[in-house]
């Protein structure tokens, strides 16, 4: 049985080249919500979260404001691919 890959907040931050504080901020504003939390309350991110973070960073490079990025990514008509 294959287990899904999960990342802690520090590991995801390292992989994406952002700060832990940035990930906490994205969670706080509802832009990137962790897939789950441990019993101790630590954020756990999955592969889908990593893909969403990559999309967020792409739009940030284009100087799109965070509120607009959230609206784009949450739009049901947004093509994920």
Secondary structure, DSSP 8 states (H G I E B T S, - for coil): ------EEHHHHHHHHT--HHHHHHHHHTTSS--SEE-TT--EEE-HHHHHHHHHHHHHHHTT--HHHHHHHHH-TT----
